[in-house]
Amino acid sequence: MIAAIEAGDPAAMRSLYAPDVVVWANFDDRERDADASMAVIEWLLGATTERRYEVLRRIEIEGGVLQQHVLHATTTAGKTFSMPACLIIRIADGLITRIDEYLDPKPVTAALG
């Protein structure tokens, strides 16, 4: 997942999703399906030229992974931002079935403002 986003490869990211994936984010308390989630990812890829994940912690949990990271990115206007996040990723049959994402989008919106 990280490699796909860092490389700017939405097709590779999409291939990791189960058909009925649910992606929830704390900042708007919405559940997104694969299409809506990919729209957000594609927006991020289009708004940035470089992306690098600094993984602080990755812990295997029953049925998935808990990951704490900082996304460092450069916008198309040359501004940089760093956004801490924590994800709970549920996996079944090798595909992501659910992501619960905890982050504050202010660094992104400030950089793109």
Secondary structure in CASP SS format (residue, H / E / C, confidence):
PFRMAT SS
TARGET T0000
AUTHOR 0000-0000-0000
METHOD secondary structure of the structure
MODEL  1
M C 1.00
I H 1.00
A H 1.00
A H 1.00
I H 1.00
E H 1.00
A H 1.00
G C 1.00
D C 1.00
P H 1.00
A H 1.00
A H 1.00
M H 1.00
R H 1.00
S C 1.00
L C 1.00
Y E 1.00
A E 1.00
P E 1.00
D E 1.00
V E 1.00
V E 1.00
V E 1.00
W E 1.00
A E 1.00
N C 1.00
F C 1.00
D C 1.00
D C 1.00
R E 1.00
E E 1.00
R E 1.00
D C 1.00
A H 1.00
D H 1.00
A H 1.00
S H 1.00
M H 1.00
A H 1.00
V H 1.00
I H 1.00
E H 1.00
W H 1.00
L H 1.00
L H 1.00
G H 1.00
A H 1.00
T E 1.00
T E 1.00
E E 1.00
R E 1.00
R E 1.00
Y E 1.00
E E 1.00
V E 1.00
L E 1.00
R E 1.00
R E 1.00
I E 1.00
E E 1.00
I E 1.00
E C 1.00
G C 1.00
G E 1.00
V E 1.00
L E 1.00
Q E 1.00
Q E 1.00
H E 1.00
V E 1.00
L E 1.00
H E 1.00
A E 1.00
T E 1.00
T E 1.00
T C 1.00
A C 1.00
G C 1.00
K C 1.00
T E 1.00
F E 1.00
S E 1.00
M E 1.00
P E 1.00
A E 1.00
C E 1.00
L E 1.00
I E 1.00
I E 1.00
R E 1.00
I E 1.00
A E 1.00
D C 1.00
G C 1.00
L E 1.00
I E 1.00
T E 1.00
R E 1.00
I E 1.00
D E 1.00
E E 1.00
Y E 1.00
L E 1.00
D C 1.00
P C 1.00
K H 1.00
P H 1.00
V H 1.00
T H 1.00
A H 1.00
A H 1.00
L H 1.00
G C 1.00
END
